[in-house]
């Protein structure tokens, strides 16, 4: 049986940081809009757990989830990617 390649710890760390930054951007915008997690979930068609996990960076954010959140928050998807990448570059 062929063993699957495991991602390097460095790559996981970098991806984890990006997920946390992305989640932080989602959380900040949700709060600026005056929404609770459950309200954003209802507007976006996601579950409260999906929104929470995206915000805290516990799970990788899929393109589908990101598109749903961006539409619910009335911003283009690139808003989140640009903001998260700018934070990363500043480090």
N, C-alpha and C positions, 0 to 999 in steps of 0.2 A: 504494500500500500504506500502510495506516494505521500510524503509529508508536505503540507502546505507551508509556504514561507510565512514567517511571522514578521509583522512590521517592527522596525527598529524602535527601541525605547525613545531615541531622540525624536523620531518622526511622531510617535504618539504624544510626546510632551508638547511638541510644536502644534500639532493638531488640537490637542486639548486646550492649549492657551487660546487658539483661534476660536474654538467653540465657546469658550468662556467669554471672550471679547464680544463675539457675535450675540451671545445670550444677553450680555450686559447692555448692548445697544438696543435689543428688543425690549428689555425691561425698562430702560430709561425712556424710550419713546412711549411705551404703554403708560408709564406713570405721568409723562408730560400730557398725554391725552386724557388723563384722569380716569383710566380704566382699571378694573381689577383683573386678575388672571381669568376668573370665570366669565367676566364680560367680554374680554378679548377672545376667549375660547368660543363663546356663543356667536360672536360676530364673524369669526374666521371659519367656523365649522369644524374646529378642532376640539379635543377634550381639554379640560383644565390641566390634566396631567401632562399632555403633550406640550402645552404652553409652558408649564412650570419646568419641565425637563429641558426645554429649549433655552429658557432663561438662565438656568443655573449651569448649563453646559454639561449635564449628566449624560446626555445622549447626543450623537451626531444629528445635526439638523439636516433633514432631507430637503431637496429642492422643492418638493410639494409643500412641506410645512412652511418653508421660507416664503414661498409665493402666497400662500394663504394668509400668513401674518402681515406681509407687506400690503396686500390688498385691504385687509381689515384696518390697518393703520394708515392707509391712504398715502403710501410712499412707494417708489419703485424699488424693486429688489436690490438694485445696485446700491441704494442708500446704505443698507446694512453691510454689504461687502466692502464698500469704500471706507466707511467709518471704522470697521474692525481692522482693516489693513493699515489705516493711518495710525491707529493706536500701536499696532505691531511695529511699524517703521520708527515710531518715536522712541522705542526702547533701546 
